[in-house]
Amino acid sequence: MRLVFAGTPEVAVPALDALIASDQHEVVAVVTRPDAPAGRGRRLVASPVAERAEEAGIEVLKPAKPGDAEFLARLREIAPDCCPVVAYGALLPQSALDVPAKGWVNLHFSLLPAWRGAAPVQHAVLAGDEVTGASTFQIERGLDSGPVFGVLTEEIRPTDTAGDLLTRLAFAGSGLLAATMDGIQDGTLHAVPQPAEGVSLAPKIEVEDARVDWSAPALRVERVVRGCAPSPGAWTLFRGERLKLMATVSAGPDAGLHLAPGELAVTKKAVYVGTGSHAVELLWVQPQGKKPMKGADWARGVRIEAGEVIGE
């Protein structure tokens, strides 16, 4: 089939690579978000998908909106059979959905109908799910509600961050998307409607959502840190400045630490903070304007006083 691939971030690149490598399909163009400012100089930078497509000599389309008349005209000229999508980042209007004969097929990183929305992996970690996966489905007007072609499952490991899990799903899902394209082409694969039960939503994690509540149980604190890593990053306040929390671990109720929520305690090799249940150790932190560092190194540098608290 003639394919126009739509995607933007690094997580979409493995799927693009899998389709480029396929001997059954031809990726004739790529649709991605416009160049965005990045780095200290805020220089405009192309998306990872755009960079990969340019390396492969594939035409790149960067519409401000996928409903723009100029983009739709070019899409009709290209006349793709199908448009596979991975984390494109913009809502597709019906005028775009109607162009390819076999529609637009999305690779979504959850077991639909669970975790429909922009941040399925983060919400799966935050909720303490033990298993998640990826689904390919036909895009329609609803939010990730179209009929499903195929699924795969992936265990969520106890120490997984959202970034760890998303990386594994991106590579596993690339094979699922390629297989879905194969099945659509030869007519052996047909989409099945999603069940009405089990629907859950996964909206974008905003910065304020990633603020740690030290009155919550340690298990919740640890999930917030893992679920918000690497982006937007769990955080708290210390002496009026934002402190990013990159990794924590439960100290356990038998560690002999009796700390109030947010109260800090420092030993020679570690720094601990109280929660609503028991203490957690701050393994890695990133002070505002500085590089990531071990929690113990940060604690020695700031000279934490006895009884000092975090989060206020």
NUVEX-625800 format. One line per 5 residues: their letters; for each residue x, y, z of N, C-alpha, C. Coordinates in Angstrom, 3 decimals, padded with zeros to 6 digits. Example, Ala and Ser with C-alpha at 12.3 -4.5 7.8 and 13.67 -1.06 7.14 Angstrom:
residues 2
as> 013.190 -005.690 007.800 012.300 -004.500 007.800 013.200 -003.300 007.800; 012.850 -002.250 007.080 013.670 -001.060 007.140 012.900 000.030 007.870 .
//
This chain:
residues 312
mrlvf> 000.832 -001.196 000.000 000.000 000.000 000.000 000.873 001.254 000.000; 000.317 002.314 -000.552 000.932 003.629 -000.464 000.509 004.248 000.869; 001.506 004.582 001.705 001.221 005.060 003.044 001.701 006.496 003.232; 000.907 007.267 003.945 001.349 008.557 004.471 001.355 008.407 005.984; 002.541 008.474 006.573 002.703 008.272 008.015 002.572 009.594 008.742 .
agtpe> 001.814 009.602 009.844 001.653 010.809 010.658 002.201 010.550 012.059; 003.131 011.384 012.487 003.708 011.245 013.819 004.630 012.407 014.094; 005.003 012.598 015.354 005.840 013.747 015.699 007.022 013.399 016.598; 006.829 012.840 017.807 007.958 012.693 018.733 008.823 011.470 018.450; 009.870 011.335 019.240 010.818 010.221 019.112 010.128 008.869 019.229 .
vavpa> 009.090 008.806 020.054 008.400 007.536 020.271 007.734 007.011 019.002; 007.515 007.873 018.011 006.893 007.445 016.755 007.906 006.947 015.734; 009.191 007.187 015.960 010.211 006.829 014.975 010.340 005.326 014.742; 010.296 004.466 015.793 010.392 003.024 015.520 009.309 002.521 014.571; 008.098 003.029 014.695 007.022 002.609 013.793 007.283 003.077 012.369 .
ldali> 007.777 004.304 012.222 008.123 004.796 010.885 009.215 003.923 010.276; 010.224 003.580 011.058 011.304 002.723 010.570 010.776 001.364 010.117; 009.851 000.801 010.900 009.300 -000.513 010.555 008.556 -000.463 009.225; 007.848 000.611 008.971 007.093 000.731 007.721 008.019 001.024 006.541; 009.061 001.812 006.785 010.032 002.064 005.721 010.712 000.755 005.306 .
asdqh> 010.968 -000.112 006.290 011.653 -001.368 006.025 010.755 -002.423 005.379; 009.453 -002.224 005.417 008.525 -003.217 004.875 008.654 -003.332 003.360; 008.617 -004.578 002.866 008.656 -004.775 001.414 007.255 -004.842 000.807; 006.223 -004.632 001.660 004.848 -004.675 001.169 004.225 -003.287 001.035; 004.901 -002.286 001.598 004.316 -000.943 001.622 005.370 000.093 001.239 .
evvav> 004.890 001.248 000.799 005.765 002.364 000.470 005.299 003.596 001.227; 006.182 004.126 002.060 005.885 005.373 002.764 006.206 006.517 001.810; 005.165 007.118 001.244 005.362 008.128 000.212 005.456 009.546 000.783; 004.996 009.734 002.006 005.093 011.050 002.648 004.894 010.884 004.146; 005.305 011.903 004.884 005.147 011.944 006.335 004.459 013.253 006.711 .
vtrpd> 003.526 013.176 007.642 002.864 014.365 008.194 003.322 014.517 009.635; 003.775 015.701 010.008 004.256 015.928 011.362 003.918 017.349 011.784; 004.114 017.644 013.058 003.834 018.983 013.554 004.906 019.959 013.051; 004.564 021.235 012.946 005.544 022.230 012.492 006.757 022.295 013.430; 007.866 022.801 012.904 009.074 022.973 013.706 008.737 023.802 014.951 .
apagr> 009.378 023.434 016.078 009.074 024.096 017.348 010.355 024.606 017.992; 010.269 025.707 018.764 011.464 026.231 019.438 011.956 025.273 020.504; 013.285 025.117 020.618 013.865 024.212 021.601 015.218 024.742 022.049; 015.652 024.312 023.230 016.963 024.708 023.743 016.968 026.120 024.288; 018.115 026.506 024.811 018.236 027.834 025.422 018.037 028.954 024.409 .
grrlv> 018.483 028.730 023.182 018.337 029.754 022.164 016.970 029.792 021.526; 016.107 028.818 021.890 014.746 028.716 021.349 014.766 028.701 019.828; 015.735 027.987 019.284 015.850 027.846 017.831 014.809 026.851 017.333; 014.224 027.112 016.165 013.227 026.205 015.611 013.889 024.890 015.215; 013.302 023.787 015.678 013.860 022.457 015.445 012.781 021.562 014.855 .
aspva> 013.154 020.776 013.861 012.215 019.830 013.263 011.943 018.682 014.230; 010.774 018.070 014.109 010.423 016.948 014.969 011.305 015.744 014.654; 011.463 014.809 015.606 012.224 013.585 015.331 011.712 012.815 014.122; 010.398 012.789 013.931 009.835 012.096 012.771 010.224 012.813 011.477; 010.187 014.137 011.480 010.584 014.897 010.289 012.044 014.635 009.948 .
eraee> 012.901 014.624 010.957 014.323 014.381 010.729 014.555 012.999 010.129; 013.859 011.988 010.655 014.040 010.626 010.146 013.538 010.510 008.702; 012.412 011.155 008.413 011.863 011.111 007.054 012.799 011.789 006.068; 013.363 012.919 006.466 014.288 013.627 005.581 015.532 012.791 005.304; 016.005 012.075 006.331 017.151 011.177 006.144 016.840 010.100 005.102 .
agiev> 015.584 009.648 005.106 015.172 008.580 004.193 014.719 009.109 002.838; 014.762 010.423 002.647 014.364 011.008 001.374 012.867 011.007 001.140; 012.094 011.071 002.214 010.639 011.043 002.120 010.080 012.459 002.257; 009.098 012.787 001.454 008.460 014.104 001.521 007.865 014.327 002.909; 008.065 015.523 003.445 007.567 015.868 004.772 006.562 017.008 004.663 .
lkpak> 005.383 016.816 005.240 004.329 017.826 005.278 004.176 018.301 006.714; 004.154 019.641 006.905 004.082 020.207 008.248 002.947 021.228 008.351; 001.708 020.798 008.181 000.611 021.775 008.245 000.435 022.348 009.644; 000.101 023.640 009.718 -000.213 024.237 011.012 -001.422 023.537 011.617; -002.372 023.208 010.743 -003.543 022.419 011.140 -003.816 021.406 010.028 .
pgdae> -004.177 020.159 010.402 -004.414 019.155 009.354 -005.675 019.396 008.539; -006.413 020.456 008.863 -007.560 020.827 008.060 -007.260 021.923 007.060; -006.000 022.397 007.007 -005.624 023.457 006.083 -005.853 023.019 004.637; -006.402 023.919 003.839 -006.760 023.582 002.451 -005.549 023.132 001.635; -004.429 023.797 001.820 -003.232 023.449 001.052 -002.763 022.028 001.387 .
flarl> -002.795 021.683 002.666 -002.395 020.330 003.073 -003.350 019.283 002.516; -004.644 019.541 002.613 -005.624 018.579 002.115 -005.490 018.379 000.607; -005.197 019.450 -000.094 -005.023 019.338 -001.549 -003.822 018.459 -001.870; -002.717 018.649 -001.134 -001.527 017.837 -001.373 -001.772 016.380 -000.999; -002.505 016.158 000.078 -002.816 014.790 000.496 -003.633 014.072 -000.575 .
reiap> -004.572 014.781 -001.176 -005.378 014.176 -002.244 -004.517 013.877 -003.464; -003.544 014.752 -003.756 -002.645 014.504 -004.877 -001.800 013.248 -004.642; -001.327 013.072 -003.423 -000.513 011.897 -003.085 -001.348 010.626 -003.168; -002.626 010.745 -002.796 -003.581 009.634 -002.873 -003.100 008.382 -002.136; -002.891 008.482 -000.809 -002.458 007.303 -000.059 -003.592 006.282 000.064 .
dccpv> -003.217 005.016 000.166 -004.211 003.974 000.447 -004.616 004.000 001.909; -003.634 004.280 002.772 -003.888 004.273 004.213 -002.909 005.225 004.886; -003.312 005.775 006.052 -002.451 006.684 006.797 -002.256 006.165 008.226; -001.149 005.481 008.501 -000.854 005.052 009.872 -000.405 006.241 010.717; -000.789 006.233 011.994 -000.556 007.369 012.881 000.047 006.888 014.195 .
vayga> 001.069 007.600 014.673 001.625 007.356 016.008 001.959 008.705 016.644; 001.200 009.092 017.655 001.498 010.306 018.428 001.699 011.527 017.535; 000.769 011.761 016.623 000.869 012.917 015.734 000.712 014.213 016.511; -000.302 014.290 017.379 -000.437 015.460 018.234 -001.410 016.512 017.783; -002.272 016.194 016.818 -003.286 017.149 016.383 -004.554 016.385 016.003 .
llpqs> -005.693 017.006 016.208 -006.981 016.386 015.898 -007.207 016.388 014.392; -007.542 015.240 013.852 -007.751 015.111 012.409 -009.210 015.399 012.064; -009.472 016.362 011.186 -010.854 016.665 010.803 -011.377 015.609 009.839; -012.682 015.564 009.687 -013.288 014.581 008.797 -012.795 014.749 007.369; -012.512 015.986 006.970 -012.029 016.228 005.609 -010.713 015.511 005.342 .
aldvp> -009.880 015.339 006.383 -008.636 014.587 006.236 -008.890 013.093 006.356; -009.775 012.701 007.275 -010.074 011.285 007.466 -010.650 010.643 006.201; -011.327 011.447 005.393 -011.988 010.914 004.200 -011.046 010.676 003.020; -009.814 011.160 003.081 -008.933 011.084 001.908 -008.457 009.672 001.593; -007.792 008.946 002.519 -007.298 007.609 002.161 -008.440 006.592 002.086 .
akgwv> -008.381 005.725 001.097 -009.454 004.748 000.892 -009.634 003.836 002.102; -008.528 003.501 002.766 -008.592 002.594 003.918 -008.446 003.334 005.241; -008.608 004.636 005.201 -008.668 005.431 006.419 -007.332 005.658 007.103; -007.423 006.165 008.319 -006.272 006.437 009.175 -006.274 005.420 010.304; -005.134 004.801 010.558 -005.039 003.746 011.576 -004.022 004.170 012.633 .
nlhfs> -004.470 004.266 013.875 -003.639 004.776 014.963 -003.043 003.642 015.792; -001.763 003.799 016.143 -001.128 002.949 017.152 -001.216 003.691 018.474; -001.987 003.146 019.399 -002.250 003.798 020.687 -001.658 002.937 021.792; -001.010 003.558 022.766 -000.280 002.800 023.769 -001.118 002.485 025.003; -002.193 001.740 024.787 -002.992 001.176 025.879 -003.805 000.020 025.326 .
llpaw> -004.431 -000.721 026.216 -005.354 -001.778 025.817 -006.751 -001.172 025.779; -007.116 -000.633 024.643 -008.415 000.029 024.516 -009.549 -000.933 024.841; -010.612 -000.408 025.517 -010.951 001.011 025.731 -010.317 001.657 026.966; -009.357 000.983 027.602 -008.698 001.598 028.754 -007.771 002.722 028.300; -007.767 003.782 029.058 -006.844 004.908 028.905 -006.881 005.526 027.515 .
rgaap> -008.064 005.976 027.131 -008.201 006.782 025.927 -007.706 008.198 026.216; -006.897 008.737 025.318 -006.438 010.104 025.512 -004.958 010.269 025.255; -004.430 011.420 025.663 -003.082 011.834 025.287 -001.979 011.182 026.101; -002.280 010.687 027.310 -001.217 010.192 028.199 -001.547 008.813 028.765; -001.767 007.819 027.914 -002.171 006.499 028.419 -001.102 005.814 029.257 .
vqhav> 000.150 005.935 028.882 001.219 005.254 029.618 001.394 005.876 031.002; 001.407 007.197 031.071 001.541 007.868 032.362 000.417 007.475 033.311; -000.821 007.454 032.802 -001.950 007.128 033.669 -001.934 005.665 034.108; -001.446 004.777 033.258 -001.346 003.367 033.647 -000.386 003.204 034.820; 000.737 003.933 034.795 001.692 003.872 035.902 001.100 004.527 037.148 .
lagde> 000.479 005.683 036.986 -000.128 006.385 038.128 -001.195 005.538 038.809; -001.938 004.771 038.021 -003.027 003.957 038.572 -002.533 002.657 039.192; -001.255 002.335 039.003 -000.733 001.093 039.544 -001.110 -000.129 038.738; -001.437 000.048 037.462 -001.760 -001.107 036.611 -000.555 -002.044 036.544; -000.839 -003.334 036.476 000.239 -004.325 036.367 000.522 -004.697 034.916 .
vtgas> -000.465 -004.487 034.046 -000.327 -004.823 032.632 -000.925 -003.701 031.795; -000.269 -003.367 030.702 -000.827 -002.445 029.722 -000.534 -003.031 028.346; -000.460 -002.197 027.327 -000.192 -002.728 025.999 -000.331 -001.665 024.938; -000.586 -002.106 023.734 -000.782 -001.199 022.601 -001.901 -001.744 021.734; -002.598 -000.850 021.050 -003.709 -001.217 020.178 -003.599 -000.454 018.869 .
tfqie> -003.979 -001.097 017.787 -004.150 -000.380 016.520 -005.643 -000.297 016.252; -006.109 000.888 015.860 -007.543 001.056 015.643 -007.804 002.057 014.529; -008.994 001.952 013.954 -009.425 002.867 012.895 -009.850 004.183 013.533; -009.240 005.276 013.084 -009.584 006.571 013.653 -010.948 007.021 013.143; -011.777 007.482 014.083 -013.066 008.090 013.764 -013.175 009.376 014.556 .
rglds> -014.318 010.010 014.558 -014.451 011.323 015.178 -014.322 011.282 016.697; -014.673 010.180 017.347 -014.583 010.095 018.801 -013.147 010.008 019.295; -012.950 010.185 020.609 -011.626 010.129 021.222 -011.178 008.682 021.378; -010.293 008.233 020.499 -009.719 006.880 020.562 -010.797 005.808 020.698; -011.918 006.012 020.028 -013.074 005.135 020.196 -013.321 004.201 019.017 .
gpvfg> -012.488 004.265 017.984 -012.714 003.481 016.777 -012.483 001.995 016.968; -012.948 001.189 016.023 -012.805 -000.268 016.117 -011.339 -000.692 016.064; -011.015 -001.772 016.777 -009.635 -002.205 016.987 -009.246 -003.317 016.016; -008.051 -003.176 015.430 -007.494 -004.203 014.549 -006.686 -005.244 015.313; -005.826 -004.787 016.212 -004.949 -005.725 016.912 -004.432 -005.145 018.209 .
vltee> -003.954 -006.020 019.115 -003.423 -005.582 020.406 -002.179 -006.398 020.760; -001.380 -005.856 021.650 -000.312 -006.599 022.300 -000.282 -006.174 023.755; 000.239 -007.018 024.633 000.292 -006.703 026.053 001.735 -006.521 026.506; 001.898 -005.755 027.570 003.221 -005.474 028.118 003.108 -005.343 029.629; 003.940 -006.081 030.357 003.962 -006.005 031.813 004.538 -004.664 032.264 .
irptd> 003.941 -004.099 033.287 004.488 -002.891 033.903 005.343 -003.327 035.089; 006.643 -003.110 034.993 007.565 -003.547 036.038 007.521 -002.591 037.230; 007.830 -003.100 038.425 007.705 -002.266 039.632 008.514 -000.982 039.609; 009.624 -000.969 038.862 010.458 000.233 038.834 010.297 001.046 037.552; 009.376 000.650 036.675 009.195 001.353 035.405 008.796 002.805 035.608 .
tagdl> 009.478 003.703 034.905 008.956 005.050 034.738 008.065 005.044 033.500; 007.305 006.096 033.318 006.494 006.198 032.101 007.391 006.176 030.874; 008.566 006.791 030.968 009.495 006.799 029.844 010.024 005.419 029.511; 010.357 004.629 030.532 010.819 003.248 030.314 009.765 002.444 029.571; 008.542 002.516 030.079 007.446 001.731 029.527 007.101 002.174 028.111 .
ltrla> 007.095 003.480 027.884 006.766 003.996 026.561 007.799 003.562 025.525; 009.065 003.524 025.918 010.113 003.082 024.993 009.887 001.640 024.567; 009.570 000.767 025.521 009.322 -000.643 025.173 008.099 -000.781 024.287; 007.052 -000.027 024.588 005.836 -000.102 023.786 006.047 000.446 022.382; 006.899 001.454 022.252 007.162 002.032 020.934 007.784 000.998 020.005 .
fagsg> 008.729 000.214 020.520 009.378 -000.787 019.677 008.479 -001.988 019.437; 007.797 -002.457 020.479 006.875 -003.579 020.288 005.714 -003.165 019.386; 005.220 -001.953 019.595 004.091 -001.466 018.809 004.418 -001.247 017.351; 005.688 -001.004 017.031 006.052 -000.811 015.632 005.775 -002.072 014.827; 006.030 -003.230 015.434 005.722 -004.483 014.763 004.229 -004.702 014.619 .
llaat> 003.487 -004.304 015.648 002.032 -004.430 015.593 001.452 -003.562 014.482; 001.953 -002.349 014.340 001.439 -001.454 013.299 001.774 -001.992 011.911; 002.991 -002.486 011.728 003.365 -003.051 010.429 002.496 -004.260 010.091; 002.260 -005.119 011.086 001.408 -006.292 010.863 -000.024 -005.884 010.545; -000.476 -004.803 011.177 -001.825 -004.302 010.895 -001.930 -003.819 009.453 .
mdgiq> -000.918 -003.103 008.984 -000.919 -002.666 007.590 -000.950 -003.864 006.643; -000.186 -004.915 006.982 -000.172 -006.129 006.150 -001.564 -006.753 006.086; -002.203 -006.850 007.252 -003.519 -007.481 007.306 -004.597 -006.688 006.599; -004.498 -005.369 006.664 -005.456 -004.525 005.946 -005.260 -004.689 004.440; -003.999 -004.750 004.016 -003.724 -004.874 002.589 -004.245 -006.178 002.010 .
dgtlh> -004.002 -007.299 002.707 -004.417 -008.582 002.125 -005.831 -009.006 002.510; -006.515 -008.153 003.281 -007.908 -008.417 003.607 -008.145 -009.440 004.695; -007.077 -009.829 005.418 -007.234 -010.838 006.468 -007.545 -010.238 007.834; -007.485 -008.923 007.944 -007.670 -008.272 009.237 -008.860 -007.324 009.172; -009.759 -007.470 010.133 -010.962 -006.630 010.181 -011.112 -006.054 011.585 .
avpqp> -011.410 -004.784 011.654 -011.529 -004.104 012.938 -012.786 -004.551 013.677; -012.646 -004.663 015.004 -013.737 -005.080 015.885 -014.108 -003.917 016.802; -015.397 -003.590 016.948 -015.784 -002.476 017.816 -015.285 -002.656 019.245; -014.915 -001.556 019.882 -014.491 -001.608 021.278 -015.689 -001.904 022.183; -015.462 -002.645 023.291 -016.562 -002.876 024.229 -016.988 -001.582 024.906 .
aegvs> -018.235 -001.533 025.300 -018.745 -000.336 025.968 -018.255 -000.244 027.412; -017.879 -001.386 027.999 -017.408 -001.405 029.381 -015.892 -001.225 029.429; -015.410 -000.726 030.559 -013.972 -000.613 030.777 -013.335 000.630 030.220; -014.131 001.622 029.857 -013.577 002.861 029.314 -012.965 003.692 030.441; -011.732 004.152 030.236 -011.107 005.098 031.163 -010.365 006.143 030.336 .
lapki> -010.197 007.316 030.906 -009.632 008.446 030.172 -008.244 008.804 030.684; -007.384 009.248 029.775 -005.998 009.578 030.104 -005.648 010.952 029.545; -006.159 012.017 030.145 -005.829 013.357 029.648 -004.361 013.686 029.870; -003.880 014.696 029.168 -002.497 015.148 029.301 -002.176 015.465 030.758; -000.985 015.042 031.202 -000.530 015.358 032.554 000.028 016.776 032.563 .
eveda> -000.618 017.663 033.272 -000.155 019.045 033.363 000.886 019.178 034.477; 001.619 020.267 034.451 002.680 020.473 035.443 002.125 020.421 036.863; 000.982 021.030 037.087 000.418 021.045 038.439 000.002 019.639 038.886; -000.378 018.790 037.941 -000.726 017.405 038.270 000.471 016.637 038.800; 001.677 017.083 038.431 002.902 016.371 038.806 003.473 016.849 040.141 .
rvdws> 002.789 017.754 040.812 003.263 018.212 042.119 002.990 017.141 043.171; 003.984 016.792 043.945 003.861 015.720 044.924 003.117 016.201 046.162; 002.163 015.403 046.584 001.421 015.641 047.828 002.018 014.736 048.900; 002.787 015.312 049.802 003.484 014.495 050.797 002.557 013.915 051.850; 001.316 014.367 051.902 000.358 013.760 052.832 -000.236 012.473 052.268 .
apalr> 000.020 012.189 050.999 -000.434 010.944 050.375 000.446 009.794 050.841; -000.048 008.551 050.725 000.780 007.399 051.104 002.037 007.304 050.244; 003.052 006.640 050.772 004.322 006.495 050.063 004.131 005.854 048.694; 003.223 004.881 048.599 002.994 004.209 047.326 002.501 005.193 046.272; 001.638 006.113 046.663 001.134 007.120 045.727 002.246 008.078 045.316 .
vervv> 003.062 008.495 046.263 004.176 009.392 045.947 005.102 008.743 044.929; 005.431 007.479 045.168 006.347 006.766 044.276 005.754 006.621 042.877; 004.460 006.389 042.773 003.814 006.278 041.463 003.807 007.615 040.727; 003.600 008.689 041.442 003.615 010.010 040.802 005.001 010.301 040.230; 006.033 009.971 040.977 007.395 010.210 040.496 007.674 009.372 039.254 .
rgcap> 007.304 008.086 039.275 007.548 007.222 038.115 006.646 007.595 036.940; 005.374 007.886 037.235 004.418 008.158 036.170 004.641 009.479 035.462; 005.317 010.405 036.108 005.560 011.721 035.511 006.978 011.852 034.963; 007.729 010.764 034.960 009.092 010.797 034.438 009.130 010.227 033.021; 009.776 010.885 032.076 010.590 012.100 032.275 009.815 013.406 032.143 .
spgaw> 008.593 013.356 031.673 007.857 014.599 031.426 006.427 014.471 031.953; 005.922 015.511 032.630 006.547 016.817 032.900 007.538 016.797 034.056; 007.636 015.659 034.767 008.553 015.550 035.896 007.869 015.900 037.203; 007.876 014.939 038.160 007.319 015.219 039.482 008.161 016.287 040.168; 007.509 017.100 040.991 008.236 018.185 041.633 007.630 018.554 042.976 .
tlfrg> 008.392 019.313 043.737 007.945 019.842 045.010 008.658 021.168 045.233; 008.373 021.832 046.319 009.065 023.080 046.651 009.996 022.858 047.831; 011.161 023.480 047.743 012.106 023.455 048.856 012.708 024.847 048.981; 012.485 025.452 050.111 012.945 026.821 050.368 012.490 027.785 049.273; 011.273 027.569 048.821 010.647 028.474 047.865 010.983 028.219 046.416 .
erlkl> 011.857 027.244 046.135 012.223 026.940 044.755 011.784 025.529 044.387; 011.545 025.349 043.091 011.068 024.059 042.621 012.204 023.033 042.603; 011.911 021.851 043.114 012.854 020.734 043.120 012.213 019.575 042.376; 012.845 019.158 041.277 012.320 018.047 040.488 012.756 016.729 041.112; 011.822 015.797 041.204 012.090 014.490 041.791 012.154 013.465 040.670 .
matvs> 013.325 012.892 040.477 013.538 012.018 039.333 013.445 010.544 039.687; 013.709 010.198 040.931 013.591 008.803 041.366 013.504 008.761 042.883; 012.584 007.945 043.375 012.447 007.714 044.811 012.294 006.221 045.038; 012.444 005.828 046.288 012.216 004.429 046.643 011.670 004.396 048.062; 010.769 003.469 048.322 010.169 003.358 049.646 011.213 002.924 050.673 .
agpda> 011.241 003.616 051.803 012.128 003.214 052.884 011.509 002.087 053.710; 010.204 001.895 053.539 009.518 000.822 054.252 009.147 001.220 055.661; 008.061 000.659 056.171 007.602 001.024 057.521 008.522 000.548 058.633; 009.453 -000.361 058.335 010.336 -000.914 059.367 011.720 -000.273 059.354; 011.872 000.855 058.667 013.189 001.477 058.541 013.595 002.269 059.784 .
glhla> 012.690 002.392 060.741 013.024 003.121 061.955 012.926 004.625 061.814; 012.321 005.093 060.708 012.152 006.524 060.475 010.724 006.927 060.809; 010.577 007.936 061.636 009.248 008.415 062.010 009.176 009.902 061.663; 008.796 010.153 060.413 008.801 011.508 059.888 007.390 011.958 059.556; 007.096 013.211 059.855 005.817 013.792 059.457 005.820 014.011 057.948 .
pgela> 004.640 014.108 057.312 004.605 014.355 055.863 005.437 015.575 055.474; 006.391 015.365 054.552 007.250 016.446 054.093 008.486 016.682 054.935; 008.591 016.047 056.099 009.758 016.247 056.962 010.972 015.516 056.399; 012.124 016.179 056.406 013.359 015.623 055.842 014.259 015.060 056.934; 014.973 014.001 056.576 015.982 013.429 057.464 017.159 013.001 056.613 .
vtkka> 018.370 013.336 057.076 019.578 013.069 056.301 020.514 012.164 057.084; 021.029 011.126 056.400 022.083 010.278 056.956 023.349 010.512 056.138; 024.410 009.747 056.419 025.654 009.921 055.673 025.494 009.561 054.197; 024.581 008.639 053.900 024.483 008.139 052.525 023.131 008.382 051.865; 022.158 008.962 052.564 020.822 009.082 051.979 020.058 010.246 052.586 .
vyvgt> 018.982 010.635 051.870 018.062 011.651 052.380 016.656 011.076 052.256; 015.870 011.253 053.317 014.527 010.686 053.375 013.513 011.797 053.600; 012.275 011.534 053.185 011.192 012.490 053.403 009.956 011.723 053.833; 009.224 012.270 054.790 008.024 011.620 055.290 006.846 011.777 054.353; 005.953 010.797 054.377 004.714 010.831 053.592 003.543 010.545 054.528 .
gshav> 002.381 010.322 053.947 001.213 010.012 054.751 001.245 008.632 055.360; 002.177 007.796 054.922 002.302 006.457 055.510 003.694 006.289 056.124; 004.710 006.053 055.284 006.077 005.924 055.779 007.026 006.679 054.844; 008.273 006.761 055.233 009.225 007.597 054.505 009.632 006.990 053.163; 010.085 007.864 052.260 010.694 007.440 051.012 012.073 008.083 050.921 .
ellwv> 012.976 007.407 050.216 014.297 007.950 049.979 014.303 008.699 048.647; 014.895 009.883 048.636 015.053 010.646 047.405 016.342 010.191 046.721; 016.229 009.402 045.678 017.410 008.855 045.013 018.069 009.876 044.090; 017.253 010.518 043.233 017.764 011.508 042.272 016.850 012.721 042.270; 017.456 013.893 042.286 016.686 015.135 042.251 017.352 016.093 041.273 .
qpqgk> 016.629 017.150 040.921 017.190 018.191 040.058 016.747 019.551 040.582; 017.635 020.256 041.258 017.290 021.601 041.727 017.055 022.538 040.555; 016.309 023.579 040.811 015.982 024.541 039.768 017.254 025.157 039.180; 017.391 025.060 037.842 018.535 025.650 037.156 019.812 024.842 037.233; 019.738 023.609 037.762 020.939 022.787 037.893 020.730 021.419 037.244 .
kpmkg> 021.814 020.656 037.166 021.755 019.324 036.578 021.243 018.310 037.605; 020.736 017.156 037.130 020.317 016.103 038.066 021.478 015.652 038.948; 021.165 015.275 040.183 022.184 014.803 041.118 021.577 013.806 042.090; 022.437 013.030 042.728 021.956 012.098 043.746 021.346 012.873 044.905; 020.297 012.306 045.472 019.620 012.987 046.562 020.535 013.287 047.727 .
adwar> 021.422 012.348 048.063 022.332 012.550 049.186 023.296 013.698 048.922; 023.769 013.817 047.674 024.673 014.919 047.325 023.952 016.263 047.427; 022.699 016.286 046.964 021.906 017.523 047.067 021.723 017.915 048.525; 021.393 016.930 049.368 021.125 017.216 050.779 022.359 017.778 051.483; 023.538 017.219 051.159 024.767 017.748 051.775 025.035 019.172 051.314 .
gvrie> 024.748 019.432 050.040 025.022 020.762 049.498 024.158 021.853 050.092; 022.888 021.545 050.363 021.972 022.573 050.873 021.953 022.630 052.396; 022.630 021.651 053.048 022.733 021.637 054.511 021.366 021.705 055.182; 020.643 020.641 055.028 019.297 020.556 055.598 019.361 020.602 057.121; 018.498 021.405 057.704 018.446 021.550 059.152 017.479 020.536 059.758 .
agevi> 017.686 020.198 061.005 016.827 019.238 061.694 015.393 019.724 061.705; 014.463 018.832 061.305 013.046 019.171 061.291 012.600 019.973 060.095; 013.497 020.268 059.146 013.121 021.039 057.967 012.191 020.217 057.093; 011.278 020.912 056.430 010.265 020.226 055.621 010.397 020.620 054.150; 009.790 019.791 053.323 009.787 019.994 051.882 008.328 020.096 051.431 .
ge> 008.093 020.838 050.374 006.746 020.910 049.821 005.968 022.137 050.193; 006.557 023.034 050.976 005.847 024.243 051.389 006.498 025.465 050.777 .
//
